[in-house]
């Protein structure tokens, strides 16, 4: 259950950041150097992203990994452990 909740938080975060940057899935996938299908599966919660993939997505978004994890839902999740 913990992994499923964590994956949902991460996939929602990626989607929100992508949309806030005015990017579609294809654009972010290109910028991140990952496949469009892979990114789509991550955003829909069908695929668990590896750390390296998250780092590549952050690079595509132009943010640091610390900025990626700096949001309320992840802090709440961490505090619930």
N, C-alpha and C positions, 0 to 999 in steps of 0.2 A: 504494500500500500504506500509506503514511504517513497519508493522509486516512482510510482505512478504519479503521486502528487508533485514530486520534484520535477518530473518530466513535463507535466502540465504547466507548472510555473515557468520553466525555461522556454517551452514552446510559445507560450503567451507573450513572454518578454521579447523574444525574437520577432514575433509578428508585430507587436506594438512599436518596437524600435524601427522596424522596416517601414511601417506605415507612417510613423512620425517623420521619417526622412523622405517621404514621398516616393518610395521605391516599390516596384512590383517584385514578385518573386524572381523573375528572370534577371532583373537588374542586380538584385542583391547576390544572387547565385554567381553571376558573372564577376562582380566585384570581389567576391569571396573565393573564387576559384573552385566552387563546388557545383555539383549538378543541380539543375532546376528541380528535377524529380526528388533528389535527396533533400533539398531544402524544404520542398513542399511536404514531404513525409515528416520531417522534423517539426514543422509548424503545426501539422495536424496531429502530432503526438504519436505517430505510427513508428517512428524511428528515434532512438535515443542518441543524441549527439555526443560524440567523443569530445574530450577537452580540446584537442587540436582543431576540431571543426568549429567549436565555439570561438576559439581564438581567430580563426579565419573569418568567421562571420563578423566578429568585432572589427577586424581590419577592414572588411567591406563596408561596415557602417561608419568607420572613422572614429571609433571609440576604443578606450582601453578596456581590458578585461575587468579591471576594478570598477569602472563605470558600469559595465554590463551587470555586475552582481550587486551594485549599490541601489537597491530599491526595496520598498517596504515588504512585499510578499516574501522575498528571499530571507529577509531578516526575521520575519514571523516564523517561517519554516525552520530556520536555524534555531530559534528560541524554543520551538516545540520539541526538539530532539532531546 
